[in-house]
Amino acid sequence: MAHPQADEAVGTTSQFWRLAFTLFAVALSSQAASPVLLFYTHDLALTPTMLTVFFAIYALGLVPALLLGGPQSDRVGRKRVVIPAVVLVLLSVIAFEAAAAFGEPALLIARFLQGITAGAVFTVGTVWLRELAGTAHATRAAMVASGVMAFGFAFGPLVTGALVEWAPYPKIVPMLVPLLLLVVAIAMLASIPETMTRRHEGRIRIGVPSSARRGFFLFLLPIGLLVYTPAMLTLTIFPIQAARAGASSIYALTGVSIFCLQGAAALAAIYARKWGARVSGWLSAVICIAGCLLGYVAVQPGGAGWLLPASAMLGFSGGLAMTAGLMVSDLLAPIDRRGGLVSMFYIVVYFGFMVPTIFATLFGKETLEKGSTILAHAAGAFIVLLVVAGPGQAILRRREAETSAN
């Protein structure tokens, strides 16, 4: 078992921001693919369901990375997990470039590899950043981790959406941007110190720590569903329905919509730190409901102008949920199980990528083209609101009181 160093700041400010840049670069690469995948869906004459499969297979790749990455880093250290994972993220981007020659199979391989590797970086990198900052700055570290990933998720599709729409060689040029950023990130990682010491072999401990189970099921699980389940409306369902309603320049519009989604999520991380986890939790659900309802209006004929504010509302909701979840994970987890609990939270978060494919599988591919699917997301957010604002709040108040007493 690897043990954390004293819960004080371990790294310098420069090292903290180098790791934050790595999270940004990996996040950018993971979402930069969205307009490219939309382009290939049309270029290869694939079905709308296939577009959702590209996101679902990414989520499937995330599961083993999230399930094992955090606990493995608790055992052997953060650095030994993150550096190889970032190298493999770079290889996944190279696989995307190969799709120009090999088409759909290369896209599926690239997306699955991207999920496996990015999941490990997001989980372990977030914990590593928090430990570099120390206990006194744990809330700030959660805000920075959530914020830089959201900025990466925002700028990736904004840049590649424009390049796919207007640059030459749309199958090659767009993914060169994340490729270059990842090379820089890999060069930066070597100088960042390890925060876990005194390693010895032992089994990987997977799952939610017993002391955190009630908090997980009554707060982390429901709040995690608000991060990417509604965001997938902007990534897949809004573009499909807006195109059918007559919206033009759909690749660029999708890129700008995702920028609004993730840019608002980055902004929300700042406010979540200010408002605290309890307020951010229920407020996230309220804003999500409003964003879904506005999104329903946006996909009607002539309503494309509402796509950007609807996406921004869903992004702000998701940013509040993500940051609140990370803060609560830090509150609930024993020090030597921190990576494992964050992993479980991220599994819930990234389950959202699979929701459109699940809808299409259970109810038919036509479901993705129906406005009622958007309204179903609003109904789900209302259920989350009831759980988080009720028993979830009680759990957090009790844990905060216990922490203050100690």
C-alpha positions in Angstrom: 0.0 0.0 0.0 1.2 3.5 -0.8 0.6 6.1 1.9 0.2 9.8 1.3 2.7 12.2 2.6 1.7 14.6 5.4 -1.5 16.3 4.3 0.3 19.5 3.5 1.2 21.1 0.2 3.8 18.8 -1.5 4.5 20.6 -4.8 5.3 24.1 -5.9 2.9 26.4 -7.6 4.6 25.7 -10.9 4.3 22.0 -10.5 0.6 22.4 -9.5 -0.1 24.2 -12.7 1.9 21.8 -14.9 -0.4 19.0 -13.7 -3.4 21.2 -14.2 -2.2 21.8 -17.8 -2.0 18.0 -18.3 -5.6 17.6 -17.2 -6.6 20.4 -19.6 -4.7 18.8 -22.5 -6.3 15.4 -22.0 -9.7 16.9 -21.6 -9.3 18.9 -24.7 -8.2 15.8 -26.7 -11.2 13.8 -25.4 -13.8 16.3 -26.5 -12.0 17.6 -29.6 -13.2 14.4 -31.3 -16.9 15.4 -31.1 -17.2 17.5 -34.3 -14.8 15.0 -36.0 -17.1 12.1 -35.1 -20.1 14.1 -36.4 -18.2 14.7 -39.7 -17.4 11.0 -40.1 -21.1 10.1 -39.3 -22.1 12.1 -42.4 -19.0 11.3 -44.5 -19.4 7.5 -44.0 -23.2 7.7 -44.1 -23.5 6.2 -40.6 -26.8 6.2 -38.7 -27.4 8.7 -35.8 -27.3 5.7 -33.4 -23.7 5.1 -34.5 -22.8 8.6 -33.4 -24.0 7.8 -29.9 -22.1 4.5 -30.1 -18.8 6.4 -30.5 -19.6 8.1 -27.2 -20.8 4.9 -25.5 -17.7 3.0 -26.4 -15.7 5.9 -24.9 -17.7 5.4 -21.7 -17.0 1.6 -21.8 -13.3 2.3 -22.0 -13.6 4.7 -19.1 -15.1 2.0 -16.8 -12.0 -0.2 -16.2 -9.8 2.9 -16.0 -12.1 4.6 -13.4 -12.6 1.4 -11.5 -8.9 0.4 -11.3 -7.0 3.6 -11.9 -7.8 5.3 -8.6 -7.3 2.2 -6.4 -4.1 1.3 -8.3 -2.7 4.8 -7.7 -3.6 4.4 -4.0 -1.4 1.3 -4.0 1.6 2.3 -6.2 1.4 6.1 -6.4 -0.1 8.7 -8.7 2.8 9.4 -11.0 3.2 5.7 -12.0 -0.4 5.7 -13.3 -0.7 9.1 -14.8 2.4 9.3 -17.0 1.8 6.0 -18.9 -1.8 6.9 -19.3 -1.0 10.3 -20.9 1.3 8.6 -23.4 -1.5 6.2 -24.3 -3.9 9.2 -24.7 -1.4 10.5 -27.3 -1.5 7.2 -29.1 -5.3 7.4 -29.2 -5.1 10.7 -31.0 -2.8 9.2 -33.5 -5.3 6.4 -34.0 -7.9 9.1 -34.8 -5.6 10.4 -37.6 -5.5 6.8 -38.9 -9.3 6.9 -39.4 -8.7 9.0 -42.6 -7.4 5.7 -44.1 -9.2 3.0 -42.1 -12.6 4.6 -41.4 -15.1 3.3 -38.8 -12.9 0.5 -37.3 -10.1 3.0 -36.5 -12.6 5.4 -34.9 -14.0 2.7 -32.6 -10.5 1.6 -31.6 -9.4 5.2 -31.0 -12.4 6.1 -29.0 -12.2 3.0 -26.8 -8.5 3.6 -26.2 -9.2 7.3 -25.5 -11.7 6.2 -22.8 -9.4 3.8 -21.0 -6.5 6.3 -20.9 -8.4 9.5 -20.2 -10.4 7.9 -17.4 -7.2 7.1 -15.5 -5.8 10.6 -16.0 -9.0 12.4 -14.9 -9.3 10.3 -11.8 -5.8 10.0 -10.6 -4.7 13.4 -11.9 -7.5 15.1 -9.9 -6.4 13.3 -6.7 -2.7 14.0 -7.4 -3.5 17.7 -7.9 -5.4 17.8 -4.6 -2.5 16.2 -2.8 0.0 18.6 -4.4 -2.1 21.5 -3.0 -2.5 20.1 0.5 -5.5 20.0 2.8 -5.7 23.7 3.3 -6.2 24.2 -0.4 -8.2 21.1 -1.1 -11.3 23.1 -2.2 -9.3 25.3 -4.5 -7.7 22.2 -6.0 -11.2 20.7 -6.7 -12.2 23.9 -8.3 -9.1 24.0 -10.5 -9.3 20.4 -11.5 -13.0 20.8 -12.5 -12.3 24.1 -14.2 -9.3 23.2 -16.3 -11.0 20.0 -17.5 -14.1 22.0 -18.4 -12.0 24.5 -20.3 -10.4 21.6 -22.2 -13.7 20.1 -22.9 -14.8 23.5 -24.2 -11.9 24.6 -26.4 -11.4 21.1 -28.0 -14.6 21.0 -29.9 -14.6 24.8 -30.5 -11.3 24.5 -32.3 -11.9 21.2 -34.2 -15.5 22.3 -35.1 -14.1 25.3 -36.9 -11.3 23.3 -38.5 -13.7 20.6 -39.7 -16.1 23.2 -41.1 -13.6 25.4 -42.9 -10.0 24.0 -42.9 -8.5 21.8 -45.6 -8.1 18.1 -44.9 -10.8 17.9 -42.2 -9.9 14.3 -41.5 -6.3 15.2 -40.5 -5.9 18.8 -39.5 -8.4 19.1 -36.5 -6.7 16.4 -34.3 -3.2 17.9 -34.8 -4.1 20.5 -32.1 -4.6 18.0 -29.2 -1.7 16.0 -30.5 0.7 18.9 -30.0 -0.7 19.8 -26.6 -0.3 16.2 -25.3 3.4 16.2 -26.4 3.9 19.3 -24.3 2.0 17.8 -21.3 4.1 14.6 -21.4 7.3 16.7 -21.3 6.0 18.6 -18.2 5.0 15.6 -16.1 8.5 14.3 -15.3 9.3 17.2 -12.9 6.1 16.8 -10.8 6.7 15.0 -7.4 5.0 11.9 -6.3 2.6 12.4 -3.4 2.3 8.8 -2.3 5.2 7.1 -0.4 6.1 3.9 1.5 4.8 1.6 -1.1 4.4 -2.1 -0.7 2.4 -4.7 -2.6 -1.2 -5.4 -1.6 -4.5 -6.0 -3.3 -6.4 -3.2 -5.0 -9.4 -2.0 -3.0 -12.2 -1.3 -5.4 -15.6 0.2 -4.5 -17.0 2.7 -2.1 -15.5 2.8 1.4 -18.1 1.6 4.0 -17.9 4.9 5.9 -18.9 6.8 2.7 -21.7 4.6 1.4 -24.7 6.7 2.5 -23.1 9.8 1.3 -22.3 8.2 -2.0 -25.8 6.9 -2.7 -27.6 9.9 -1.4 -25.4 12.7 -2.9 -22.5 11.6 -5.1 -24.5 9.1 -7.3 -27.4 11.4 -8.0 -25.2 14.5 -8.5 -22.9 12.6 -10.7 -25.8 11.9 -13.1 -26.1 15.6 -13.7 -22.7 16.1 -15.2 -22.7 14.3 -18.5 -26.1 12.8 -18.9 -27.6 16.2 -19.7 -24.4 17.3 -21.5 -25.0 14.5 -24.0 -28.0 16.4 -25.3 -25.6 19.1 -26.6 -23.0 16.5 -27.8 -25.4 14.3 -29.8 -29.2 14.8 -29.5 -29.3 18.6 -30.1 -27.2 18.4 -33.3 -29.3 15.5 -34.6 -32.6 17.2 -33.9 -31.4 20.7 -34.9 -30.2 19.4 -38.3 -33.6 17.8 -38.9 -35.2 21.1 -38.0 -33.2 23.0 -40.7 -30.2 24.4 -38.8 -27.3 25.3 -41.0 -23.4 25.0 -40.5 -24.1 22.2 -38.0 -20.5 21.3 -37.4 -19.5 24.8 -36.4 -22.8 25.2 -34.5 -22.1 22.0 -32.6 -18.5 23.1 -31.8 -19.8 26.5 -30.4 -22.5 24.8 -28.5 -20.0 22.5 -26.8 -17.8 25.5 -26.1 -20.8 27.2 -24.3 -21.5 23.9 -22.5 -18.0 23.4 -21.2 -17.1 27.1 -20.8 -20.1 27.5 -18.5 -19.0 24.4 -16.6 -15.6 25.9 -16.0 -17.2 29.1 -14.8 -19.5 27.1 -12.5 -16.5 25.6 -10.8 -15.6 29.0 -9.4 -19.1 29.6 -8.1 -19.3 26.0 -6.6 -16.3 26.8 -4.5 -18.0 30.0 -3.3 -21.4 28.5 -2.6 -20.3 25.1 -1.2 -21.3 21.6 -2.1 -24.8 21.6 -0.4 -26.1 24.7 -2.3 -24.3 23.7 -5.6 -26.0 20.3 -5.5 -29.6 21.3 -5.5 -29.0 24.4 -7.6 -27.4 22.2 -10.3 -30.6 20.1 -10.6 -32.8 23.3 -10.9 -30.6 24.7 -13.6 -30.5 21.4 -15.4 -34.3 21.3 -15.6 -34.4 24.8 -17.0 -31.7 24.0 -19.6 -33.5 20.9 -20.8 -36.8 22.8 -21.2 -35.0 25.5 -23.2 -33.2 22.9 -25.3 -36.6 21.5 -26.2 -37.5 24.9 -27.6 -34.1 25.1 -29.4 -34.6 22.0 -31.5 -38.0 23.1 -32.9 -38.0 24.7 -36.4 -36.5 28.2 -36.2 -35.3 27.7 -32.6 -31.6 27.1 -33.3 -30.7 30.4 -31.7 -31.6 28.9 -28.3 -29.1 26.1 -28.6 -26.3 28.2 -27.2 -28.0 29.4 -24.0 -29.5 26.0 -23.4 -26.1 24.4 -23.7 -24.6 27.0 -21.4 -27.3 26.3 -18.8 -26.6 22.5 -19.0 -22.9 23.2 -18.7 -23.2 25.4 -15.7 -25.4 22.8 -14.1 -22.8 20.1 -14.8 -19.9 22.2 -13.6 -21.7 22.8 -10.2 -22.4 19.1 -10.0 -18.8 18.0 -10.8 -17.1 20.4 -8.4 -19.6 19.6 -5.6 -19.0 15.9 -6.1 -15.2 16.3 -5.9 -15.6 18.4 -2.7 -17.9 15.9 -1.1 -15.6 13.0 -2.2 -12.8 14.7 -0.2 -15.1 15.2 2.7 -16.3 11.5 2.8 -13.2 9.5 1.9 -10.5 8.2 4.3 -7.1 9.5 3.1 -5.9 6.1 1.8 -9.2 5.5 -0.1 -9.5 8.9 -1.7 -8.5 7.7 -5.2 -11.0 4.8 -5.0 -14.0 7.0 -4.0 -13.2 9.6 -6.7 -13.1 6.7 -9.2 -16.5 5.5 -8.2 -17.9 9.1 -8.5 -16.4 9.4 -12.0 -18.0 6.1 -13.1 -21.3 7.6 -12.3 -20.3 10.9 -14.1 -19.2 9.1 -17.3 -22.1 6.7 -17.3 -23.9 9.7 -18.9 -22.0 9.1 -22.2 -23.9 5.8 -22.5 -27.4 7.2 -22.0 -28.3 8.1 -25.6 -27.2 4.7 -26.8 -29.3 3.1 -24.0 -32.3 5.1 -25.0 -31.8 4.1 -28.7 -31.4 0.4 -27.8 -34.4 0.3 -25.5 -36.8 2.5 -27.4 -35.5 2.5 -31.0 -33.2 4.8 -32.8 -36.1 7.2 -33.6 -35.9 8.2 -29.9 -32.9 10.3 -30.6 -35.0 12.4 -33.0 -37.9 13.0 -30.6 -38.2 16.1 -28.4 -39.8 13.9 -25.7 -36.3 12.5 -25.0 -35.1 15.9 -24.0 -38.1 16.3 -21.7 -37.3 12.9 -20.1 -33.9 14.3 -19.1 -35.7 17.2 -17.3 -37.9 14.7 -15.4 -34.8 12.8 -14.4 -33.2 16.0 -13.1 -36.3 16.7 -11.0 -35.9 13.3 -9.3 -32.3 14.1 -8.6 -33.4 17.4 -7.0 -35.7 15.6 -4.6 -32.9 13.2 -3.5 -30.1 15.8 -3.2 -32.2 18.5 -1.6 -33.6 16.1 1.0 -31.6 13.1 2.4 -28.5 14.2 0.6 -28.4 17.5 2.4 -28.9 15.8 5.7 -25.9 13.5 5.1 -23.6 16.4 4.3 -24.7 18.4 7.3 -24.0 15.4 9.6 -20.5 14.8 8.0 -19.5 18.4 8.2 -20.5 18.5 11.9 -18.4 15.4 12.5 -15.4 16.9 10.7 -15.7 20.2 12.6 -15.9 18.3 15.9 -12.7 16.4 15.1 
